[in-house]
């Protein structure tokens, strides 16, 4: 009986000596640089419904998405730092089921919708706008297609 217990103990100690499997990566937040923190914060809170989680007055604010699973951080540009939002290669995607209704609400609040809402060739419905600093935002609804391979036009699939 003692031998069986030792074998079990050995097996357990071998198992625990293996390195732990790393947890999968989870997207946390995007940092959005801004020339005017108060203006950017007002836009994301009032127009898009984000809520303030944390703030370092005059420099930084972290906001939670309306659905509550992700956050964005707004960070004031450093003195002398320049930003060209039309060329920086950033576009934030915010998914919303009631896309048309949200776009109508935003337009009524004075937010300019640059394009859409419209069905795109890959099957997602998008509307495009810019935040007060010029960062491009895509409001979209993909539904079940969100985690499926993208199919463009006549059924061609995008490469993964």
C-alpha positions as CSV (number, residue, x, y, z in Angstrom):
1,X,0.0,0.0,0.0
2,X,2.9,2.3,0.8
3,X,4.3,1.7,-2.7
4,X,1.0,2.7,-4.4
5,X,0.9,5.9,-2.4
6,X,4.5,6.7,-3.4
7,X,3.8,6.0,-7.0
8,X,0.8,8.3,-6.8
9,X,2.9,10.9,-5.1
10,X,5.6,10.7,-7.7
11,X,3.1,11.0,-10.5
12,X,1.6,14.0,-8.9
13,X,5.0,15.7,-8.3
14,X,6.0,15.0,-12.0
15,X,2.7,16.7,-13.1
16,X,3.3,19.7,-11.0
17,X,6.9,20.1,-12.1
18,X,5.8,20.8,-15.7
19,X,5.6,24.4,-16.7
20,X,2.2,25.8,-16.5
21,X,0.4,26.3,-19.8
22,X,0.2,30.0,-20.5
23,X,-3.3,31.5,-20.5
24,X,-4.6,32.7,-23.9
25,X,-4.1,36.4,-24.7
26,X,-7.2,38.6,-24.1
27,X,-7.4,42.0,-25.8
28,X,-7.6,44.6,-23.0
29,X,-7.7,48.1,-24.5
30,X,-6.5,50.5,-27.2
31,X,-4.6,53.7,-26.3
32,X,-6.0,56.6,-28.3
33,X,-3.8,59.7,-28.3
34,X,-5.6,63.1,-28.3
35,X,-4.8,66.7,-28.6
36,X,-7.8,67.6,-26.3
37,X,-8.5,65.1,-23.5
38,X,-11.7,66.7,-22.3
39,X,-13.1,66.9,-25.8
40,X,-12.2,63.3,-26.6
41,X,-13.6,62.0,-23.3
42,X,-16.9,63.9,-23.9
43,X,-17.2,62.3,-27.4
44,X,-16.6,58.8,-26.2
45,X,-18.9,59.2,-23.2
46,X,-21.7,61.2,-24.6
47,X,-21.9,60.1,-28.2
48,X,-20.9,56.5,-27.8
49,X,-21.9,55.7,-24.2
50,X,-18.5,54.7,-22.7
51,X,-18.2,55.2,-18.9
52,X,-15.2,56.5,-17.0
53,X,-13.2,53.9,-15.0
54,X,-10.0,55.8,-14.2
55,X,-8.6,59.2,-14.7
56,X,-5.4,61.1,-14.2
57,X,-6.7,64.6,-14.7
58,X,-5.3,66.5,-17.7
59,X,-3.3,63.5,-19.0
60,X,-5.2,60.2,-19.2
61,X,-8.6,58.6,-18.9
62,X,-9.7,55.0,-19.2
63,X,-13.2,54.3,-20.3
64,X,-15.3,51.1,-20.4
65,X,-17.3,50.1,-23.5
66,X,-21.1,50.2,-23.1
67,X,-21.2,46.3,-23.3
68,X,-18.6,46.3,-20.5
69,X,-16.0,43.8,-21.9
70,X,-13.3,46.1,-23.2
71,X,-11.8,49.5,-22.5
72,X,-10.1,52.4,-24.3
73,X,-7.6,54.7,-22.9
74,X,-7.4,58.3,-23.9
75,X,-3.9,59.9,-23.5
76,X,-3.1,63.5,-24.0
77,X,-0.3,64.1,-26.6
78,X,3.0,65.2,-25.0
79,X,4.0,68.8,-25.5
80,X,5.4,69.2,-29.0
81,X,4.1,65.8,-30.1
82,X,2.3,65.8,-33.5
83,X,-0.3,63.4,-34.8
84,X,-1.5,62.8,-38.3
85,X,-4.7,60.7,-37.8
86,X,-5.3,60.4,-41.6
87,X,-2.0,58.6,-42.1
88,X,-1.4,56.8,-38.8
89,X,-3.0,53.5,-39.8
90,X,-5.5,53.2,-36.9
91,X,-9.2,52.4,-37.2
92,X,-11.3,51.3,-34.2
93,X,-14.1,48.8,-34.7
94,X,-17.1,49.1,-32.4
95,X,-19.8,46.4,-32.9
96,X,-23.4,47.3,-32.4
97,X,-26.5,45.3,-33.4
98,X,-28.8,48.4,-33.8
99,X,-26.4,50.1,-36.2
100,X,-28.9,52.2,-38.1
101,X,-30.5,53.5,-34.9
102,X,-27.2,54.4,-33.4
103,X,-26.1,56.3,-36.5
104,X,-29.4,58.2,-36.5
105,X,-28.9,59.1,-32.8
106,X,-25.3,60.2,-33.4
107,X,-26.4,62.3,-36.4
108,X,-29.1,63.9,-34.3
109,X,-26.4,64.8,-31.7
110,X,-24.3,66.5,-34.4
111,X,-21.8,63.7,-35.1
112,X,-20.9,63.5,-38.8
113,X,-21.3,60.0,-40.3
114,X,-18.8,59.9,-43.1
115,X,-20.2,56.7,-44.8
116,X,-23.0,54.3,-44.3
117,X,-24.4,52.3,-42.8
118,X,-24.0,50.0,-45.7
119,X,-23.5,46.3,-46.4
120,X,-19.9,45.7,-47.4
121,X,-18.7,43.0,-49.9
122,X,-17.5,40.8,-47.0
123,X,-21.1,40.7,-45.5
124,X,-20.7,43.0,-42.6
125,X,-22.7,46.2,-42.3
126,X,-20.5,49.3,-41.6
127,X,-20.7,53.0,-40.9
128,X,-17.6,55.2,-40.7
129,X,-17.0,58.3,-38.7
130,X,-14.1,60.2,-37.0
131,X,-13.6,61.1,-33.4
132,X,-12.8,64.8,-32.6
133,X,-9.1,64.1,-33.2
134,X,-9.7,62.5,-36.6
135,X,-9.2,58.9,-35.6
136,X,-11.4,56.7,-37.9
137,X,-14.1,54.6,-36.2
138,X,-16.1,51.8,-37.8
139,X,-19.4,51.1,-36.3
140,X,-20.5,47.7,-37.6
141,X,-22.6,44.7,-37.2
142,X,-21.3,41.3,-38.2
143,X,-23.6,39.0,-36.2
144,X,-22.7,35.3,-36.6
145,X,-20.2,36.2,-39.4
146,X,-17.9,37.9,-36.9
147,X,-15.9,34.7,-36.1
148,X,-16.3,33.0,-39.5
149,X,-13.8,33.3,-42.4
150,X,-14.4,36.3,-44.5
151,X,-16.0,35.8,-47.9
152,X,-15.8,38.7,-50.4
153,X,-18.1,39.2,-53.3
154,X,-18.6,36.0,-55.3
155,X,-17.6,33.7,-52.5
156,X,-13.9,34.2,-52.5
157,X,-12.4,33.7,-49.1
158,X,-9.8,36.0,-47.5
159,X,-6.6,34.4,-46.5
160,X,-6.0,33.7,-42.9
